[in-house]
Amino acid sequence: MGRVPANHGPHSSAELTGIKWRCYSFRGGGEYGPVISAPAHDDPVLRSFMRCVRANLLCVWRRKVKPDAKELWIFWWGEQPDLAHVIHHELEGKQQ
């Protein structure tokens, strides 16, 4: 049986320099998003999240403090992927 080098095991650290990300949030109804909670297929953040997953983009969404407010975070390494086809038109992004 082969031996796993000490720095390449399942708990080894990884180099994180070079990882880039962008955070998207709803821009249409004020700072916190739609007033009424929409089904996932109608929610701009969740809809964009589902598109990112289908496009094999590393992403997460999270709720903000206010009800129904969400953010979508997209991560990549190297060149920024073309996000035009996955981001809903009601979301605006902030480069981090």
C-alpha positions in Angstrom: 0.0 0.0 0.0 1.3 3.4 -0.9 2.2 6.1 1.6 0.6 9.6 1.5 3.3 12.3 1.9 2.9 14.2 5.2 2.0 17.5 3.4 -0.5 15.9 1.0 -2.9 14.2 3.4 -6.6 14.9 3.7 -5.9 17.6 6.4 -3.0 19.3 4.8 -3.1 23.0 4.3 -3.6 24.5 0.9 -2.2 27.7 -0.7 -5.0 30.2 -0.7 -3.3 33.1 -2.4 -4.8 33.8 -5.8 -8.4 32.9 -4.8 -10.7 35.7 -5.9 -14.4 36.2 -5.1 -17.4 38.4 -5.7 -20.4 38.9 -3.5 -23.8 39.6 -5.1 -26.9 40.9 -3.5 -30.4 42.1 -4.5 -30.5 45.7 -5.8 -34.1 46.2 -6.8 -36.0 46.7 -3.5 -33.6 48.5 -1.3 -30.7 47.2 0.7 -32.2 44.0 2.0 -33.9 42.4 -1.0 -37.5 41.5 -2.0 -40.1 42.2 0.7 -42.0 38.9 0.0 -40.1 35.6 0.2 -40.2 34.1 -3.3 -40.0 30.4 -4.2 -36.4 29.3 -5.0 -37.0 29.4 -8.8 -38.1 33.1 -8.6 -35.6 34.3 -6.0 -32.8 36.2 -7.8 -30.1 34.9 -5.4 -31.2 31.3 -5.3 -31.8 31.2 -9.0 -28.3 32.5 -9.7 -26.9 30.0 -7.2 -28.5 27.2 -9.1 -27.1 28.4 -12.4 -23.6 28.7 -10.8 -23.8 25.1 -9.5 -24.9 23.9 -13.0 -21.9 25.8 -14.5 -19.5 24.1 -12.0 -18.6 27.4 -10.2 -17.7 27.3 -6.6 -20.4 29.3 -4.8 -22.4 29.7 -1.6 -25.4 31.7 -0.6 -26.2 33.0 2.9 -29.0 34.9 4.6 -28.2 38.3 6.0 -29.5 39.6 9.3 -32.8 41.0 7.8 -35.5 38.5 6.8 -35.4 37.4 3.1 -32.1 39.2 2.5 -29.5 36.9 0.9 -26.0 37.1 -0.6 -24.4 35.0 -3.3 -20.7 34.5 -3.1 -18.8 33.1 -6.1 -15.1 32.0 -5.8 -12.6 31.3 -8.5 -8.9 30.8 -9.1 -7.0 32.7 -11.8 -9.0 34.5 -14.5 -12.5 35.6 -13.6 -15.1 33.3 -15.3 -17.8 34.8 -17.5 -20.6 35.4 -15.0 -23.0 37.2 -17.3 -25.0 34.0 -18.1 -25.4 32.9 -14.5 -26.1 36.1 -12.5 -29.7 37.4 -12.4 -30.1 40.9 -13.7 -31.5 42.1 -10.3 -28.3 41.3 -8.5 -25.3 43.6 -8.2 -21.8 42.5 -7.3 -19.0 43.9 -5.2 -15.5 42.8 -6.0 -13.6 41.7 -2.9 
